[in-house]
Amino acid sequence: MKSRILTALVLIPPVVYVLGWAPQWLFLLVLIAAAELCLYEYFAICRHAGFQPMAWLGYVAGALICLAPATPPTRLMLPVLTFVSLLVLSVALLGTSDLKDYLGKVACTLFGLLYIPLALAALAPLRFRSSDAADGRLAMLLLFAVIWGGDTLAYFVGRAIGRRPLAPRISPKKTVEGAIGGLLGSLLAALGVRFAFPGAYPNLDIGAFIVVVILVALAGQIGDLAESALKRGGGVKDSGAILPGHGGMLDRLDSLLFAAPTLWLVLTAINQK
C-alpha cells in the first residue's frame, strides 16, 4: 500500500500537467510513450500465451495510430488503419516460416494495435477538441475523475463489504459490491467536477450528464476485466513492474483504454446533433 501511494504522489503532478497544460507536441510524445510501454507488456503476455507477435512492427504502427487523429487532415485514422492492417498482413508473410503461425501472429499484432494505441488515440481529440484549451481540460478532468473516483471507491468498498464475486474466473478479488461502489465513486467524482465548474458541459443537462458518466464508468470497469482476462489467459499476474505498487503500465491504463474512446464517441455523437 505504501509503495502504491508513493508512486501515485510522484506521478500525479506531471500527469496533471501533461493532461491539462502541456503543448500538443509534448502531449503526443507522452501518449506515444505510454502506448509503446503498454504494447511492450501486451506483447509479453502474447508470448506467454504461445503467440509470436511482430513487436517491432507494432511499435512503429502504434506511433502512427497515436499521431493520426492529431495530424491535419483530421480524417487520417481510416487510411492509417487500412495501411497498418495491410502492412501487418504482408510483413507476416515474409517472416513466418510455418504458416500455422501466420494467423496467430497477424491476429495478436493487429488486436494489440486496436486495443491499445487506437484506444489511447481518443485522448488527443478529447484534449484538443476545440480552440478553447479550457474545453479540452474539462473533458480530460471529467474522464479521469470518473476513472480515478471509480477505482478508489471500488477498492475501499470491495475491501470493506465485498462478498459476492463479480467475475471469479477472470478476477477472483473483484466483487459486485466493489463494482457498485465504483459506479457510485465515478458518479460522485463527476458531479463534483460539474458543480465545481458550472456551465462546463453546456450540451449536457444533468440527466444526460449522469447517463454519460455511467456509460464511461461501466466502460472503464469492463476495460479492467478485459485486461485481467488477457493476463489470466497468458498466465501472468501483472502486465509488468514499471510502477511500484501498481504493476505495469497496462495494469494502470486498462480502464482508460475503454473509457477514453467511450467518452469521445458519446461527446462526438452529442455534438453532431
N, C-alpha and C positions, 0 to 999 in steps of 0.2 A: 504493500500500500504506500509506504514512504517513497519508494522509487517512482511509483506511478504519479504521485502528487508532485514530486520534484521535477520530473520530466515535463509535466503539464505547465508548471510555473515558468520553466525556462522557455518553453515553446510558445506560450500564449502571446507575449508581446510581438515577436517577429511575425507570427501568423496573422495577428490582427492588422499589423501594418501592411503586409502583402495583400490581404483580402480587401482592405479598405482604402489604402492611400498609395500603394506602390504604383509607379508608372506602368504602362501596359507591357513594355518590354520585360520588366522585372517580373511582373505577374505571370507572363507566359513562360519565362525561364523557370520559375519555381513550379509552375504547372507541369512542364515537361519533365523536370527532375522528379517530381512526385510520381508521375505516370511511369517513368523508367524504373524507379525503385519498386513500384507495385508490380510491373511486368517481370522484373527480375525474380521477385518472390513467387509470382504466379507460375513462371516457367519452372522454377524449382519444384513446386507442387506437381506440375505436369510430369516431370521426370520421376518423382516418387511414385506416381501412378502408372509409370511404364510407357509414357509418351515421349516423343522426340521433337519438341518444338524448335522452330527456326528462330532462336532468340535474337541473333544479330539483326535479322530482317525485321523482327518485331519491334526492336528498339527504334530503328530508323522510321518505320511506318508509324509507330506510336507518336513520334515527334511531329510528323506531318499531320496526323489527325488532330493533335492538340492545336496546331497552328491554323488549321483550315478555317474555323469559324471566326477567327480574329483577323484574317487577311483579306483585303479587298480583292476581287468582289466577294461579298459575304456568302455567296452560294457555292462555295468551293467544296463543301463537305461531300456531296454526292459524287462529283468527279474524283475526289481524293479516295473515297471508299472504294469506288469502282476500280481505280488504278491499283490500289493496295491489294484488293482481292485477286485481281488477275496476276499481279506480281507474285503473290504468295503461291498461287496455283502453279505458276510457271517455274519459279525457282525450285519448288519442291520436286518437280520432275527431274531436275538436274542433280539434286542432292539426295535422292532416295534410291539406294541400291536394290532394296527389296520392296516391291510395290505393295506388299501387305502393310507396310508402314506409311504409305502415302496418305491415306485418308486420315489417320490419326495425327500425322504431322501437320497437315493442312488445317484440320479442324481445330486442334488445340491452339495453333497460332492465330487463326482468324478469330476464334472465340475470345482469346485474350485481348485482341485489339478492340473488339466490340465491347467487351466487359469493362476494360479499364480506360484507355485513352479517349474512346468515344464518349464514355460517361463523364469523365473529367473535363472534356472539351466543352460541356454545357456550362461550366463556370465562367468562361470568357464572355459569352453573350449576356449572362446574368450580371456580371460585374461592369461591363461596358455597354449596357443596354440602351443608353441614351447619352446625349451630350452633357447632361447634368450628372456629375460624378456622385452626388449625394443619392441619386436614384439607384445607382448600382450598389453603393454601400449599404443601403437599406435592404435591398434584395439579398445581399450576402449575409447581412445581420439576421434577417428572418430565417434563412436557410440554416445557418449554424446554431441559432437559438433553438430551432426545432430539433436538430440532431443532438446537440450537447445537453439541452434540457431533458430530452427523452432518455439519453444514455445515463444521465446522472440519477434521475428518479427511478428508472428501471433497475439500476444497480442496488439502490438502497431499499426499495420496496421488495425486490426479489430476495434480498438477504434477510429482511425483517419478517415478511409474512408469506414468502413464496412457498407454495406447497404442491400445486399441480403442474407437472411438466408440460412445457409448451410444445417441444419437438424433441422427444427423448432420443430418437435415432440420430438427430443432427447435432444437437447441443443439449446434453443432459442437464446442465445447470440452469438453463433458461426456464422461466415459469410463466404461467398465464398471468399470475398476479403482477410479476415484473413487467410483462408486456403492457398490461393495462396501466400500470404506474408510469411506464414510458410514454404512452399516449397522453396521459394527464400532464406529465412533465413538459412534453413538447407544446401542448396547448397553453399551459401557464406561461412558459417562456415566450411563446409567440405573442400572446396577449399582452405580456409585459412590454414587448417591443412596440406593439401597436399603440398602447396608451402612452408610452414614453415619447413617441414621435407621432403626434396627431396629424392626420392628413397624409401620412407617408404612403398609404396604399389607396389612392383615390378611386381606383377601378373596382375595389372590393368592399362591399358593405360587410357588416360584422358576421352575417350568416355565411356569405361566400368566403370570407376570410377563414372562418373556422373549418369549412369544408376543405379548403386548400391546405391548411395546416395538417388536418387529419390525413389527407392523401399523402403528403410529403412524409409525415411521421410513419405511416404504415409502410411506405416505400423504403424508408431507412431501416425499419425492423426486418423487412424481407431481405434487404441487402445484407444485413448482418447474418441472417440464417443461410443465405446463398453462399457466402464466403465460408461459413462453418461447414457446409455440405461439401464444398470443394476440398477443404483441408481434410475432412474425415475420409473422403474418397481417395485422397492422396496419401493418407496415413501419416499426417503431420499434425502436431498440436497447435503450433503457432506458425504464421507465414514467415516470420523472421525474428530478429532480436535487435533491430536497429534502435528501437525506442524502449529503454529500460522501464519495465512495469507495464508496458503496453503491447509488447510483442513486435510485430513487423509493421511496415507502412501499410500493407494491405489490411492488416487487422485494424488499424486506426481509421482507415478511409472506407471500410466496407459499407457502412451506412450511406456515406456520401455518394458512392457510386450509383446508388438507386435514387437517392433523394434529390441530387442536383438536376439530373435530366427530368425528373418528375416536376419539379418546380418550374424549370424552364418551359416544358411543354404546356403546363397549366397557364402560366403567365402569357405565353405566346398565343394560346387559344383565346384567352380573355381579351388581350389587346387587339385581336383581329376582329372582334365583334363590332 
